[in-house]
Amino acid sequence: MPTRRGFLGSALAAAAAGAAESPGDLKLGVASYSLRKFPRRQAIEMIQQTGTRYVSVKEFHLLYKSTPPELEAGRREFHDAGLVILSGGNISLQNPSELRGMFEYAKGAGMPLIVCAPTPATLPAVEKLVKEYNIRAAIHNHGPEDRHFPTPQSVLKAIDGMDPRVGLCIDIGHTARTGVDVVESIRLAGARLLDMHVKDLRELRNGAAQCAVGEGAMPMAAIFRELKRMNYQGGVMLEYEINADNPLAGMIKSMAFMSGVLAGLRG
C-alpha cells in the first residue's frame, strides 16, 4: 500500500504538472467559501491557480440579491475562465418564504445542485422544489453543533424515501468531529451522496485543529478509494476555512496532495 509520505511526493509531482485530471478521476474542486475575503474576479484567478476546473459557488461570489442579468453575467465569468459550476452553497433553506427564491437563484446562476441546510420541517417543500426545478439538493451536515443534521446518518434518516435528487453533501471534517467513521459514512450514503466538502484536521474530534489537506489525520486515501469504488460522480470540493486573508498557498498544497493521492491510487 502506498504510504502517506509517498502520496506527498506524488502530490508535489502533480502540482508541478498542473494537477491534470485523468479520465475516471474524482472531480476535485474548490468551494468558493474558501475565498470569502476576495471579490469574484480575484477568487476566480485564485481558483485557477489551484489547477482545478470545478467550483462550488458561495453567495459571496454570486449574490442572492442579484438580478437575472447579473446572475447570468456572474455565471459567464466563471465559464469564460474555464471553470465548471458543479454546485452552489451552502444555502440556508430554513425559511419557508425564501425557498422558491433560492431555487430561482440557483437556476439563474446555472447551479445544477444546491448544497443546503434545511430543517426537517422544510424538507418536504424542498423536495417538491427539487422535482419542479430539477435542481438537486445536497444536505450539508455541520457537526456536533448542528441540531438538525450533525452527521450524514442523520440526513439519511430524514430523507429516506424521498426523491433520489435529494441527498447529502458530506463534510468530512464536520463528520469526523462527531466521532462517526468517515469512510463508513460515505459507504452508507451510497447513491445519496451528491457532493462533498473536504478539509483536514490534525485531531479528528477538534474543529480548531484544521490544517492543509495532507497535514492532518483525515484518511484521504481510504476516502478516495471508497469514492472510486462507488463510482462517485459528484464534486470533491476543498473547503479551506483557515487563513481566510491568505489562503492560496494552503489551498494549492491541499489540492496538490489530493491529486497525489489519486495518482497513488491509479499506480
KAGISUL-V873083 format. One line per field, one symbol per residue. ss: DSSP state (A for helix, B for strand, O for the rest). A space follows every 50 residues. Layout:
ss->???
This chain:
ss->OOOAAAAAAAAAAAAAOOOOOOOOOOBBBBBAAAAOOOOAAAAAAAAAAO OOOBBBBOAAAOOOOOOAAAAAAAAAAAAAOOOBBBBBBBBBBOOAAAAA AAAAAAAAOOOOBBBBBBOOOOAAAAAAAAAAAOOBBBBBOOAAAOOOOO OAAAAAAAAOOOOOOBBBBBBAAAAAAOOOOAAAAAAAAAAABBBBBBOB BOOOOOAAABBOOOOOOOOAAAAAAAAAAOOOOOBBBBOOOOOOOOOAAA AAAAAAAAAAAAAAAAO
